[in-house]
Amino acid sequence: MRAFITFPIPMPPRRIRNAIAAFFCTFAAIVAVIAPLRAAHAETVTLVAFGDSLTQGYGLPQEQGFVPQLQTYLTAAGDDVAVINAGVSGDTTAGGAARIDWTLTDDVDGVIVNLGGNDLLRGLPPEETRANMDKIAGAIAAKGLPMLIVAMIAPPNYGADYQAAFDAIYPDIAAKYGAEITPPYFTPITGGNPDPSAARAFMQDDGIHPNAAGVAKLVAGHGPQIRALVAKAAAK
């Protein structure tokens, strides 16, 4: 039996041209569909809410926590943003400093930092809180990311020296790294009283964590500054 070697029959020139033209038309059509989708995705700002139980939503149904309510607020305001919940209940500034590097993934566009409440509850030395906040803010700044630092203030019963040392941490760190800073976190529901239990109607039974209505007031109160952070991140 003889073996035969077959060769493909050459395509007529016109068919070749038509095939090439059809390929490029199809390719162009695919690009026309994908490009706007990629552009739309790229416009969405990824905002990390980096904090403790106040961020995580301790004691509340998931949809009533700070991050879900903030997401609803921003979406209703027309902001194209995805808020990531990076709150860990019980976290101190030391815990935040330990996890900040791996939190700042390449898709993060901006960061809200809300830590220090547990440092106060444990009576940790203000110099430790300052060093940890410096590490957190420094890591964010090194990535070129805009940040909003949520201020915390010490209650009067800690003594004047402790109070002065602690209260100076947040404005100092914000100034050092060019970050925006909010009024003390509970201001929208306490009217400026450093003791969050002063507004019990908006607090859970523990007198430490806000209830759903309290979170709504906190989101509304801090919302304009958070929106400004989103706009800054979107402009980068």
Buried (B, 14 or more C-beta within 10 A) or exposed (E): EEEEEEEEEEEEEEEEEEEEEEEEEEEEEEEEEEEEEEEEEEEBBBBBBBBBBBBBBBBBEEEBBBBBBBBBBBEEEEBEBBBBBBBBBEBBBBBBBBBBEEBBEEEBBBBBBBBBBBBBEEEBEBEBBBBBBBBBBBBBBEBEBBBBBBBBBBBEEBEEEBBEBBBEBBEBBBEEBEBBBBBBBBBBBBEEBBEBEBBEEBBBEEEBBBBBEBBBBBBEBBBEBBBEBBBBBBEE
